[in-house]
Amino acid sequence: MPQNYRHYSEPTLREPIRVITPRIPKSLHESLKAEAHERGVSLNRLCIAKLGEPLAHALSVPTEQSDDAVE
């Protein structure tokens, strides 16, 4: 991987910009829009920041196995 995307920084003139178009439920869009407004940032900037969060944190993966786990 050419760069670590978990540590997002503002794009430079040398870094190309890519566009993605995710399809999300209207309720999620409204929630993100409200959060962006509360934080005083654009919806795009908020989404980029959220996409850049570490995957383990976003998924909240438990570290211990349950008693029901098959070995």
N, CA, C and O atoms as a Tripos MOL2 file, in Angstrom:
@<TRIPOS>MOLECULE
protein
  284   283    71     0     0
PROTEIN
NO_CHARGES

@<TRIPOS>ATOM
      1 N           0.8550   -1.1740    0.0000 N.3       1 MET1
      2 CA          0.0000    0.0000    0.0000 C.3       1 MET1
      3 C           0.9040    1.2410    0.0000 C.2       1 MET1
      4 O           1.7880    1.3490    0.8500 O.2       1 MET1
      5 N           0.7040    2.1570   -0.9170 N.am      2 PRO2
      6 CA          1.5990    3.3050   -1.0390 C.3       2 PRO2
      7 C           1.5740    4.2670    0.1290 C.2       2 PRO2
      8 O           2.5690    4.9550    0.3630 O.2       2 PRO2
      9 N           0.4930    4.3460    0.8640 N.am      3 GLN3
     10 CA          0.4520    5.2470    2.0030 C.3       3 GLN3
     11 C          -0.5060    4.7110    3.0550 C.2       3 GLN3
     12 O          -1.3710    3.8880    2.7560 O.2       3 GLN3
     13 N          -0.3520    5.1710    4.2610 N.am      4 ASN4
     14 CA         -1.1950    4.7220    5.3610 C.3       4 ASN4
     15 C          -2.4320    5.6090    5.4210 C.2       4 ASN4
     16 O          -2.3390    6.7650    5.8330 O.2       4 ASN4
     17 N          -3.5970    5.0860    5.0170 N.am      5 TYR5
     18 CA         -4.8120    5.8900    4.9430 C.3       5 TYR5
     19 C          -5.4510    6.1250    6.2920 C.2       5 TYR5
     20 O          -6.3890    6.9160    6.3980 O.2       5 TYR5
     21 N          -4.9620    5.4500    7.3430 N.am      6 ARG6
     22 CA         -5.5060    5.6890    8.6740 C.3       6 ARG6
     23 C          -5.0580    7.0310    9.2190 C.2       6 ARG6
     24 O          -5.6520    7.5500   10.1640 O.2       6 ARG6
     25 N          -4.0240    7.5890    8.6360 N.am      7 HIS7
     26 CA         -3.5230    8.8930    9.0610 C.3       7 HIS7
     27 C          -3.7330    9.8700    7.9130 C.2       7 HIS7
     28 O          -2.7790   10.3280    7.2850 O.2       7 HIS7
     29 N          -4.9890   10.1770    7.6500 N.am      8 TYR8
     30 CA         -5.3660   11.0410    6.5340 C.3       8 TYR8
     31 C          -4.8580   12.4500    6.7570 C.2       8 TYR8
     32 O          -4.9110   12.9760    7.8690 O.2       8 TYR8
     33 N          -4.3730   13.0420    5.7110 N.am      9 SER9
     34 CA         -4.0160   14.4530    5.7510 C.3       9 SER9
     35 C          -4.6200   15.1130    4.5180 C.2       9 SER9
     36 O          -5.0280   14.4330    3.5760 O.2       9 SER9
     37 N          -4.6720   16.4140    4.5300 N.am     10 GLU10
     38 CA         -5.2300   17.1340    3.3920 C.3      10 GLU10
     39 C          -4.4660   16.7690    2.1230 C.2      10 GLU10
     40 O          -3.2450   16.6240    2.1690 O.2      10 GLU10
     41 N          -5.1500   16.6180    0.9990 N.am     11 PRO11
     42 CA         -4.4630   16.2840   -0.2440 C.3      11 PRO11
     43 C          -3.5020   17.3940   -0.6590 C.2      11 PRO11
     44 O          -3.7310   18.5760   -0.4010 O.2      11 PRO11
     45 N          -2.4380   16.9800   -1.3010 N.am     12 THR12
     46 CA         -1.4750   17.9440   -1.8080 C.3      12 THR12
     47 C          -1.6610   18.0510   -3.3130 C.2      12 THR12
     48 O          -2.4410   17.3030   -3.9020 O.2      12 THR12
     49 N          -0.9530   18.9690   -3.9280 N.am     13 LEU13
     50 CA         -1.0460   19.1000   -5.3800 C.3      13 LEU13
     51 C          -0.5220   17.8530   -6.0780 C.2      13 LEU13
     52 O          -0.9090   17.5770   -7.2140 O.2      13 LEU13
     53 N           0.3560   17.0890   -5.4160 N.am     14 ARG14
     54 CA          0.9180   15.8810   -6.0220 C.3      14 ARG14
     55 C           0.0140   14.6680   -5.8620 C.2      14 ARG14
     56 O           0.1690   13.6920   -6.5970 O.2      14 ARG14
     57 N          -0.9290   14.7010   -4.9180 N.am     15 GLU15
     58 CA         -1.7790   13.5390   -4.6720 C.3      15 GLU15
     59 C          -3.0830   13.6630   -5.4650 C.2      15 GLU15
     60 O          -3.8220   14.6320   -5.2890 O.2      15 GLU15
     61 N          -3.3730   12.6920   -6.3340 N.am     16 PRO16
     62 CA         -4.6180   12.7680   -7.0960 C.3      16 PRO16
     63 C          -5.8360   12.5260   -6.1950 C.2      16 PRO16
     64 O          -5.7530   11.7950   -5.2080 O.2      16 PRO16
     65 N          -6.9350   13.1340   -6.5390 N.am     17 ILE17
     66 CA         -8.1910   12.9850   -5.8120 C.3      17 ILE17
     67 C          -9.0370   11.9500   -6.5490 C.2      17 ILE17
     68 O          -9.1020   11.9480   -7.7780 O.2      17 ILE17
     69 N          -9.6800   11.0780   -5.7880 N.am     18 ARG18
     70 CA        -10.5730   10.0720   -6.3670 C.3      18 ARG18
     71 C         -11.9740   10.3130   -5.8210 C.2      18 ARG18
     72 O         -12.1340   10.8380   -4.7190 O.2      18 ARG18
     73 N         -12.9720    9.9360   -6.5790 N.am     19 VAL19
     74 CA        -14.3640   10.1240   -6.1840 C.3      19 VAL19
     75 C         -15.0160    8.7580   -6.0400 C.2      19 VAL19
     76 O         -14.8680    7.8920   -6.9030 O.2      19 VAL19
     77 N         -15.7470    8.5730   -4.9280 N.am     20 ILE20
     78 CA        -16.5650    7.3760   -4.7550 C.3      20 ILE20
     79 C         -17.9920    7.8320   -4.4890 C.2      20 ILE20
     80 O         -18.2140    8.9350   -3.9890 O.2      20 ILE20
     81 N         -18.9430    6.9940   -4.8190 N.am     21 THR21
     82 CA        -20.3410    7.3320   -4.5930 C.3      21 THR21
     83 C         -20.9980    6.1890   -3.8300 C.2      21 THR21
     84 O         -21.5460    5.2670   -4.4340 O.2      21 THR21
     85 N         -20.9410    6.2510   -2.4940 N.am     22 PRO22
     86 CA        -21.5840    5.1810   -1.7190 C.3      22 PRO22
     87 C         -23.1040    5.3620   -1.6930 C.2      22 PRO22
     88 O         -23.6060    6.4860   -1.6980 O.2      22 PRO22
     89 N         -23.8050    4.2710   -1.6670 N.am     23 ARG23
     90 CA        -25.2610    4.3070   -1.5270 C.3      23 ARG23
     91 C         -25.5650    4.0020   -0.0630 C.2      23 ARG23
     92 O         -25.2750    2.9100    0.4240 O.2      23 ARG23
     93 N         -26.1500    4.9730    0.6340 N.am     24 ILE24
     94 CA        -26.4310    4.8240    2.0540 C.3      24 ILE24
     95 C         -27.8910    5.1450    2.3170 C.2      24 ILE24
     96 O         -28.5200    5.8710    1.5470 O.2      24 ILE24
     97 N         -28.4360    4.6060    3.4060 N.am     25 PRO25
     98 CA        -29.8280    4.9120    3.7410 C.3      25 PRO25
     99 C         -30.0110    6.4030    4.0330 C.2      25 PRO25
    100 O         -29.0950    7.0710    4.5150 O.2      25 PRO25
    101 N         -31.1930    6.9050    3.7370 N.am     26 LYS26
    102 CA        -31.4920    8.3170    3.9570 C.3      26 LYS26
    103 C         -31.2650    8.6950    5.4160 C.2      26 LYS26
    104 O         -30.7790    9.7890    5.7030 O.2      26 LYS26
    105 N         -31.6120    7.8020    6.3400 N.am     27 SER27
    106 CA        -31.4500    8.1050    7.7670 C.3      27 SER27
    107 C         -29.9740    8.3030    8.1250 C.2      27 SER27
    108 O         -29.6510    9.1770    8.9300 O.2      27 SER27
    109 N         -29.0790    7.5100    7.5450 N.am     28 LEU28
    110 CA        -27.6490    7.6690    7.8010 C.3      28 LEU28
    111 C         -27.1530    8.9840    7.2090 C.2      28 LEU28
    112 O         -26.3610    9.6880    7.8360 O.2      28 LEU28
    113 N         -27.6120    9.3170    6.0110 N.am     29 HIS29
    114 CA        -27.2330   10.5820    5.3780 C.3      29 HIS29
    115 C         -27.6430   11.7610    6.2520 C.2      29 HIS29
    116 O         -26.8560   12.6820    6.4730 O.2      29 HIS29
    117 N         -28.8730   11.7290    6.7470 N.am     30 GLU30
    118 CA        -29.3670   12.8250    7.5870 C.3      30 GLU30
    119 C         -28.5570   12.9240    8.8800 C.2      30 GLU30
    120 O         -28.2600   14.0240    9.3460 O.2      30 GLU30
    121 N         -28.2020   11.7770    9.4560 N.am     31 SER31
    122 CA        -27.4110   11.7610   10.6850 C.3      31 SER31
    123 C         -26.0180   12.3470   10.4490 C.2      31 SER31
    124 O         -25.5350   13.1520   11.2450 O.2      31 SER31
    125 N         -25.3840   11.9450    9.3660 N.am     32 LEU32
    126 CA        -24.0560   12.4760    9.0270 C.3      32 LEU32
    127 C         -24.1270   13.9750    8.7340 C.2      32 LEU32
    128 O         -23.2520   14.7390    9.1430 O.2      32 LEU32
    129 N         -25.1720   14.3810    8.0270 N.am     33 LYS33
    130 CA        -25.3390   15.7980    7.7020 C.3      33 LYS33
    131 C         -25.5050   16.6340    8.9680 C.2      33 LYS33
    132 O         -24.9330   17.7190    9.0750 O.2      33 LYS33
    133 N         -26.2840   16.1350    9.9230 N.am     34 ALA34
    134 CA        -26.4860   16.8450   11.1840 C.3      34 ALA34
    135 C         -25.1810   16.9130   11.9780 C.2      34 ALA34
    136 O         -24.8580   17.9520   12.5540 O.2      34 ALA34
    137 N         -24.4320   15.8090   12.0110 N.am     35 GLU35
    138 CA        -23.1570   15.8150   12.7320 C.3      35 GLU35
    139 C         -22.1650   16.7880   12.0980 C.2      35 GLU35
    140 O         -21.4560   17.5050   12.8040 O.2      35 GLU35
    141 N         -22.1180   16.8110   10.7860 N.am     36 ALA36
    142 CA        -21.2190   17.7450   10.0910 C.3      36 ALA36
    143 C         -21.5950   19.1850   10.4260 C.2      36 ALA36
    144 O         -20.7220   20.0180   10.6710 O.2      36 ALA36
    145 N         -22.8830   19.4750   10.4360 N.am     37 HIS37
    146 CA        -23.3510   20.8280   10.7690 C.3      37 HIS37
    147 C         -22.9560   21.1970   12.2020 C.2      37 HIS37
    148 O         -22.4710   22.3010   12.4490 O.2      37 HIS37
    149 N         -23.1650   20.2690   13.1460 N.am     38 GLU38
    150 CA        -22.8090   20.5150   14.5490 C.3      38 GLU38
    151 C         -21.3130   20.7910   14.7150 C.2      38 GLU38
    152 O         -20.9150   21.6220   15.5310 O.2      38 GLU38
    153 N         -20.4930   20.0890   13.9370 N.am     39 ARG39
    154 CA        -19.0360   20.2390   14.0350 C.3      39 ARG39
    155 C         -18.5140   21.4160   13.2050 C.2      39 ARG39
    156 O         -17.3540   21.8110   13.3300 O.2      39 ARG39
    157 N         -19.3790   21.9630   12.3640 N.am     40 GLY40
    158 CA        -18.9700   23.0850   11.5290 C.3      40 GLY40
    159 C         -18.0280   22.6890   10.3980 C.2      40 GLY40
    160 O         -17.1510   23.4590   10.0080 O.2      40 GLY40
    161 N         -18.2220   21.4640    9.8710 N.am     41 VAL41
    162 CA        -17.4000   20.9830    8.7520 C.3      41 VAL41
    163 C         -18.3240   20.5040    7.6380 C.2      41 VAL41
    164 O         -19.5230   20.3180    7.8410 O.2      41 VAL41
    165 N         -17.7500   20.3130    6.4770 N.am     42 SER42
    166 CA        -18.5520   19.8080    5.3590 C.3      42 SER42
    167 C         -18.8340   18.3210    5.5520 C.2      42 SER42
    168 O         -18.1120   17.6230    6.2640 O.2      42 SER42
    169 N         -19.8810   17.8600    4.9150 N.am     43 LEU43
    170 CA        -20.2200   16.4400    4.9440 C.3      43 LEU43
    171 C         -19.0650   15.6180    4.3680 C.2      43 LEU43
    172 O         -18.7480   14.5480    4.8880 O.2      43 LEU43
    173 N         -18.4480   16.1020    3.3190 N.am     44 ASN44
    174 CA        -17.3160   15.4200    2.7010 C.3      44 ASN44
    175 C         -16.1620   15.2780    3.6950 C.2      44 ASN44
    176 O         -15.5930   14.1950    3.8360 O.2      44 ASN44
    177 N         -15.8170   16.3640    4.3820 N.am     45 ARG45
    178 CA        -14.7030   16.3340    5.3420 C.3      45 ARG45
    179 C         -15.0090   15.3620    6.4870 C.2      45 ARG45
    180 O         -14.1240   14.6250    6.9220 O.2      45 ARG45
    181 N         -16.2500   15.3550    6.9780 N.am     46 LEU46
    182 CA        -16.6270   14.4440    8.0510 C.3      46 LEU46
    183 C         -16.4980   12.9930    7.5960 C.2      46 LEU46
    184 O         -15.9520   12.1620    8.3220 O.2      46 LEU46
    185 N         -16.9940   12.6880    6.4060 N.am     47 CYS47
    186 CA        -16.9220   11.3150    5.8890 C.3      47 CYS47
    187 C         -15.4730   10.8690    5.7020 C.2      47 CYS47
    188 O         -15.1320    9.7280    6.0150 O.2      47 CYS47
    189 N         -14.6300   11.7490    5.2010 N.am     48 ILE48
    190 CA        -13.2160   11.4070    5.0280 C.3      48 ILE48
    191 C         -12.5800   11.1060    6.3770 C.2      48 ILE48
    192 O         -11.8150   10.1500    6.5010 O.2      48 ILE48
    193 N         -12.8870   11.9110    7.3890 N.am     49 ALA49
    194 CA        -12.3370   11.6760    8.7260 C.3      49 ALA49
    195 C         -12.8170   10.3390    9.2740 C.2      49 ALA49
    196 O         -12.0310    9.5900    9.8550 O.2      49 ALA49
    197 N         -14.0920   10.0340    9.0970 N.am     50 LYS50
    198 CA        -14.6290    8.7640    9.5960 C.3      50 LYS50
    199 C         -14.0470    7.5780    8.8390 C.2      50 LYS50
    200 O         -13.7770    6.5390    9.4420 O.2      50 LYS50
    201 N         -13.8500    7.7110    7.5410 N.am     51 LEU51
    202 CA        -13.2470    6.6270    6.7670 C.3      51 LEU51
    203 C         -11.7930    6.3970    7.1580 C.2      51 LEU51
    204 O         -11.2700    5.2940    7.0000 O.2      51 LEU51
    205 N         -11.1460    7.4300    7.6650 N.am     52 GLY52
    206 CA         -9.7500    7.3100    8.0470 C.3      52 GLY52
    207 C          -9.5200    6.7440    9.4310 C.2      52 GLY52
    208 O          -8.3710    6.5150    9.8110 O.2      52 GLY52
    209 N         -10.5880    6.5070   10.2090 N.am     53 GLU53
    210 CA        -10.4300    5.9410   11.5430 C.3      53 GLU53
    211 C          -9.9080    4.5110   11.4390 C.2      53 GLU53
    212 O         -10.2060    3.8150   10.4680 O.2      53 GLU53
    213 N          -9.1380    4.0670   12.4200 N.am     54 PRO54
    214 CA         -8.6480    2.6790   12.3980 C.3      54 PRO54
    215 C          -9.7990    1.6790   12.3410 C.2      54 PRO54
    216 O         -10.8200    1.8710   13.0010 O.2      54 PRO54
    217 N          -9.6440    0.6290   11.5690 N.am     55 LEU55
    218 CA        -10.6910   -0.3680   11.3690 C.3      55 LEU55
    219 C         -11.0810   -1.0610   12.6700 C.2      55 LEU55
    220 O         -12.2710   -1.2570   12.9170 O.2      55 LEU55
    221 N         -10.1360   -1.4310   13.4940 N.am     56 ALA56
    222 CA        -10.4490   -2.1290   14.7370 C.3      56 ALA56
    223 C         -11.3310   -1.2680   15.6370 C.2      56 ALA56
    224 O         -12.2580   -1.7780   16.2680 O.2      56 ALA56
    225 N         -11.0540    0.0160   15.6990 N.am     57 HIS57
    226 CA        -11.8650    0.9210   16.5160 C.3      57 HIS57
    227 C         -13.2790    1.0080   15.9540 C.2      57 HIS57
    228 O         -14.2520    0.9950   16.7060 O.2      57 HIS57
    229 N         -13.3880    1.0970   14.6560 N.am     58 ALA58
    230 CA        -14.7030    1.2440   14.0260 C.3      58 ALA58
    231 C         -15.5520   -0.0150   14.2080 C.2      58 ALA58
    232 O         -16.7720    0.0740   14.3470 O.2      58 ALA58
    233 N         -14.9130   -1.1810   14.2080 N.am     59 LEU59
    234 CA        -15.6500   -2.4320   14.3350 C.3      59 LEU59
    235 C         -15.8650   -2.8560   15.7820 C.2      59 LEU59
    236 O         -16.7370   -3.6810   16.0550 O.2      59 LEU59
    237 N         -15.0860   -2.3080   16.7170 N.am     60 SER60
    238 CA        -15.1560   -2.6780   18.1320 C.3      60 SER60
    239 C         -15.0790   -4.1880   18.3080 C.2      60 SER60
    240 O         -15.9540   -4.7960   18.9250 O.2      60 SER60
    241 N         -14.0330   -4.7830   17.7660 N.am     61 VAL61
    242 CA        -13.8440   -6.2250   17.8040 C.3      61 VAL61
    243 C         -13.4860   -6.6510   19.2250 C.2      61 VAL61
    244 O         -12.5300   -6.1260   19.7960 O.2      61 VAL61
    245 N         -14.2410   -7.6050   19.8180 N.am     62 PRO62
    246 CA        -13.9010   -8.0760   21.1540 C.3      62 PRO62
    247 C         -12.5800   -8.8370   21.1400 C.2      62 PRO62
    248 O         -12.2590   -9.5050   20.1570 O.2      62 PRO62
    249 N         -11.8140   -8.7410   22.2200 N.am     63 THR63
    250 CA        -10.5100   -9.3900   22.2760 C.3      63 THR63
    251 C         -10.5660  -10.7610   22.9180 C.2      63 THR63
    252 O          -9.6500  -11.5580   22.7130 O.2      63 THR63
    253 N         -11.6150  -11.0750   23.6960 N.am     64 GLU64
    254 CA        -11.7170  -12.3670   24.3620 C.3      64 GLU64
    255 C         -12.7100  -13.2510   23.6250 C.2      64 GLU64
    256 O         -13.7040  -12.7740   23.0770 O.2      64 GLU64
    257 N         -12.4170  -14.5680   23.6230 N.am     65 GLN65
    258 CA        -13.3340  -15.5200   23.0160 C.3      65 GLN65
    259 C         -14.3980  -15.8940   24.0320 C.2      65 GLN65
    260 O         -14.1270  -15.9410   25.2320 O.2      65 GLN65
    261 N         -15.5890  -16.1570   23.5640 N.am     66 SER66
    262 CA        -16.6640  -16.5830   24.4610 C.3      66 SER66
    263 C         -16.5190  -18.0680   24.7720 C.2      66 SER66
    264 O         -15.7730  -18.7720   24.0900 O.2      66 SER66
    265 N         -17.2180  -18.5470   25.7850 N.am     67 ASP67
    266 CA        -17.1880  -19.9570   26.1560 C.3      67 ASP67
    267 C         -17.7920  -20.8360   25.0710 C.2      67 ASP67
    268 O         -17.5150  -22.0340   25.0220 O.2      67 ASP67
    269 N         -18.6110  -20.2580   24.2020 N.am     68 ASP68
    270 CA        -19.2710  -21.0140   23.1400 C.3      68 ASP68
    271 C         -18.3900  -21.2110   21.9230 C.2      68 ASP68
    272 O         -18.7710  -21.9290   20.9980 O.2      68 ASP68
    273 N         -17.2100  -20.5860   21.9000 N.am     69 ALA69
    274 CA        -16.3410  -20.6540   20.7280 C.3      69 ALA69
    275 C         -15.8620  -22.0800   20.5040 C.2      69 ALA69
    276 O         -15.5160  -22.7870   21.4500 O.2      69 ALA69
    277 N         -15.8470  -22.4870   19.2580 N.am     70 VAL70
    278 CA        -15.3560  -23.8150   18.8780 C.3      70 VAL70
    279 C         -13.8840  -23.7090   18.5900 C.2      70 VAL70
    280 O         -13.4440  -22.8160   17.8650 O.2      70 VAL70
    281 N         -13.1080  -24.6320   19.1650 N.am     71 GLU71
    282 CA        -11.6560  -24.6000   18.9480 C.3      71 GLU71
    283 C         -11.2530  -25.5170   17.8410 C.2      71 GLU71
    284 O         -10.0680  -25.6160   17.5220 O.2      71 GLU71
@<TRIPOS>BOND
     1     1     2 1
     2     2     3 1
     3     3     4 2
     4     3     5 am
     5     5     6 1
     6     6     7 1
     7     7     8 2
     8     7     9 am
     9     9    10 1
    10    10    11 1
    11    11    12 2
    12    11    13 am
    13    13    14 1
    14    14    15 1
    15    15    16 2
    16    15    17 am
    17    17    18 1
    18    18    19 1
    19    19    20 2
    20    19    21 am
    21    21    22 1
    22    22    23 1
    23    23    24 2
    24    23    25 am
    25    25    26 1
    26    26    27 1
    27    27    28 2
    28    27    29 am
    29    29    30 1
    30    30    31 1
    31    31    32 2
    32    31    33 am
    33    33    34 1
    34    34    35 1
    35    35    36 2
    36    35    37 am
    37    37    38 1
    38    38    39 1
    39    39    40 2
    40    39    41 am
    41    41    42 1
    42    42    43 1
    43    43    44 2
    44    43    45 am
    45    45    46 1
    46    46    47 1
    47    47    48 2
    48    47    49 am
    49    49    50 1
    50    50    51 1
    51    51    52 2
    52    51    53 am
    53    53    54 1
    54    54    55 1
    55    55    56 2
    56    55    57 am
    57    57    58 1
    58    58    59 1
    59    59    60 2
    60    59    61 am
    61    61    62 1
    62    62    63 1
    63    63    64 2
    64    63    65 am
    65    65    66 1
    66    66    67 1
    67    67    68 2
    68    67    69 am
    69    69    70 1
    70    70    71 1
    71    71    72 2
    72    71    73 am
    73    73    74 1
    74    74    75 1
    75    75    76 2
    76    75    77 am
    77    77    78 1
    78    78    79 1
    79    79    80 2
    80    79    81 am
    81    81    82 1
    82    82    83 1
    83    83    84 2
    84    83    85 am
    85    85    86 1
    86    86    87 1
    87    87    88 2
    88    87    89 am
    89    89    90 1
    90    90    91 1
    91    91    92 2
    92    91    93 am
    93    93    94 1
    94    94    95 1
    95    95    96 2
    96    95    97 am
    97    97    98 1
    98    98    99 1
    99    99   100 2
   100    99   101 am
   101   101   102 1
   102   102   103 1
   103   103   104 2
   104   103   105 am
   105   105   106 1
   106   106   107 1
   107   107   108 2
   108   107   109 am
   109   109   110 1
   110   110   111 1
   111   111   112 2
   112   111   113 am
   113   113   114 1
   114   114   115 1
   115   115   116 2
   116   115   117 am
   117   117   118 1
   118   118   119 1
   119   119   120 2
   120   119   121 am
   121   121   122 1
   122   122   123 1
   123   123   124 2
   124   123   125 am
   125   125   126 1
   126   126   127 1
   127   127   128 2
   128   127   129 am
   129   129   130 1
   130   130   131 1
   131   131   132 2
   132   131   133 am
   133   133   134 1
   134   134   135 1
   135   135   136 2
   136   135   137 am
   137   137   138 1
   138   138   139 1
   139   139   140 2
   140   139   141 am
   141   141   142 1
   142   142   143 1
   143   143   144 2
   144   143   145 am
   145   145   146 1
   146   146   147 1
   147   147   148 2
   148   147   149 am
   149   149   150 1
   150   150   151 1
   151   151   152 2
   152   151   153 am
   153   153   154 1
   154   154   155 1
   155   155   156 2
   156   155   157 am
   157   157   158 1
   158   158   159 1
   159   159   160 2
   160   159   161 am
   161   161   162 1
   162   162   163 1
   163   163   164 2
   164   163   165 am
   165   165   166 1
   166   166   167 1
   167   167   168 2
   168   167   169 am
   169   169   170 1
   170   170   171 1
   171   171   172 2
   172   171   173 am
   173   173   174 1
   174   174   175 1
   175   175   176 2
   176   175   177 am
   177   177   178 1
   178   178   179 1
   179   179   180 2
   180   179   181 am
   181   181   182 1
   182   182   183 1
   183   183   184 2
   184   183   185 am
   185   185   186 1
   186   186   187 1
   187   187   188 2
   188   187   189 am
   189   189   190 1
   190   190   191 1
   191   191   192 2
   192   191   193 am
   193   193   194 1
   194   194   195 1
   195   195   196 2
   196   195   197 am
   197   197   198 1
   198   198   199 1
   199   199   200 2
   200   199   201 am
   201   201   202 1
   202   202   203 1
   203   203   204 2
   204   203   205 am
   205   205   206 1
   206   206   207 1
   207   207   208 2
   208   207   209 am
   209   209   210 1
   210   210   211 1
   211   211   212 2
   212   211   213 am
   213   213   214 1
   214   214   215 1
   215   215   216 2
   216   215   217 am
   217   217   218 1
   218   218   219 1
   219   219   220 2
   220   219   221 am
   221   221   222 1
   222   222   223 1
   223   223   224 2
   224   223   225 am
   225   225   226 1
   226   226   227 1
   227   227   228 2
   228   227   229 am
   229   229   230 1
   230   230   231 1
   231   231   232 2
   232   231   233 am
   233   233   234 1
   234   234   235 1
   235   235   236 2
   236   235   237 am
   237   237   238 1
   238   238   239 1
   239   239   240 2
   240   239   241 am
   241   241   242 1
   242   242   243 1
   243   243   244 2
   244   243   245 am
   245   245   246 1
   246   246   247 1
   247   247   248 2
   248   247   249 am
   249   249   250 1
   250   250   251 1
   251   251   252 2
   252   251   253 am
   253   253   254 1
   254   254   255 1
   255   255   256 2
   256   255   257 am
   257   257   258 1
   258   258   259 1
   259   259   260 2
   260   259   261 am
   261   261   262 1
   262   262   263 1
   263   263   264 2
   264   263   265 am
   265   265   266 1
   266   266   267 1
   267   267   268 2
   268   267   269 am
   269   269   270 1
   270   270   271 1
   271   271   272 2
   272   271   273 am
   273   273   274 1
   274   274   275 1
   275   275   276 2
   276   275   277 am
   277   277   278 1
   278   278   279 1
   279   279   280 2
   280   279   281 am
   281   281   282 1
   282   282   283 1
   283   283   284 2
@<TRIPOS>SUBSTRUCTURE
     1 MET1         2 RESIDUE 1 A MET
     2 PRO2         6 RESIDUE 1 A PRO
     3 GLN3        10 RESIDUE 1 A GLN
     4 ASN4        14 RESIDUE 1 A ASN
     5 TYR5        18 RESIDUE 1 A TYR
     6 ARG6        22 RESIDUE 1 A ARG
     7 HIS7        26 RESIDUE 1 A HIS
     8 TYR8        30 RESIDUE 1 A TYR
     9 SER9        34 RESIDUE 1 A SER
    10 GLU10       38 RESIDUE 1 A GLU
    11 PRO11       42 RESIDUE 1 A PRO
    12 THR12       46 RESIDUE 1 A THR
    13 LEU13       50 RESIDUE 1 A LEU
    14 ARG14       54 RESIDUE 1 A ARG
    15 GLU15       58 RESIDUE 1 A GLU
    16 PRO16       62 RESIDUE 1 A PRO
    17 ILE17       66 RESIDUE 1 A ILE
    18 ARG18       70 RESIDUE 1 A ARG
    19 VAL19       74 RESIDUE 1 A VAL
    20 ILE20       78 RESIDUE 1 A ILE
    21 THR21       82 RESIDUE 1 A THR
    22 PRO22       86 RESIDUE 1 A PRO
    23 ARG23       90 RESIDUE 1 A ARG
    24 ILE24       94 RESIDUE 1 A ILE
    25 PRO25       98 RESIDUE 1 A PRO
    26 LYS26      102 RESIDUE 1 A LYS
    27 SER27      106 RESIDUE 1 A SER
    28 LEU28      110 RESIDUE 1 A LEU
    29 HIS29      114 RESIDUE 1 A HIS
    30 GLU30      118 RESIDUE 1 A GLU
    31 SER31      122 RESIDUE 1 A SER
    32 LEU32      126 RESIDUE 1 A LEU
    33 LYS33      130 RESIDUE 1 A LYS
    34 ALA34      134 RESIDUE 1 A ALA
    35 GLU35      138 RESIDUE 1 A GLU
    36 ALA36      142 RESIDUE 1 A ALA
    37 HIS37      146 RESIDUE 1 A HIS
    38 GLU38      150 RESIDUE 1 A GLU
    39 ARG39      154 RESIDUE 1 A ARG
    40 GLY40      158 RESIDUE 1 A GLY
    41 VAL41      162 RESIDUE 1 A VAL
    42 SER42      166 RESIDUE 1 A SER
    43 LEU43      170 RESIDUE 1 A LEU
    44 ASN44      174 RESIDUE 1 A ASN
    45 ARG45      178 RESIDUE 1 A ARG
    46 LEU46      182 RESIDUE 1 A LEU
    47 CYS47      186 RESIDUE 1 A CYS
    48 ILE48      190 RESIDUE 1 A ILE
    49 ALA49      194 RESIDUE 1 A ALA
    50 LYS50      198 RESIDUE 1 A LYS
    51 LEU51      202 RESIDUE 1 A LEU
    52 GLY52      206 RESIDUE 1 A GLY
    53 GLU53      210 RESIDUE 1 A GLU
    54 PRO54      214 RESIDUE 1 A PRO
    55 LEU55      218 RESIDUE 1 A LEU
    56 ALA56      222 RESIDUE 1 A ALA
    57 HIS57      226 RESIDUE 1 A HIS
    58 ALA58      230 RESIDUE 1 A ALA
    59 LEU59      234 RESIDUE 1 A LEU
    60 SER60      238 RESIDUE 1 A SER
    61 VAL61      242 RESIDUE 1 A VAL
    62 PRO62      246 RESIDUE 1 A PRO
    63 THR63      250 RESIDUE 1 A THR
    64 GLU64      254 RESIDUE 1 A GLU
    65 GLN65      258 RESIDUE 1 A GLN
    66 SER66      262 RESIDUE 1 A SER
    67 ASP67      266 RESIDUE 1 A ASP
    68 ASP68      270 RESIDUE 1 A ASP
    69 ALA69      274 RESIDUE 1 A ALA
    70 VAL70      278 RESIDUE 1 A VAL
    71 GLU71      282 RESIDUE 1 A GLU
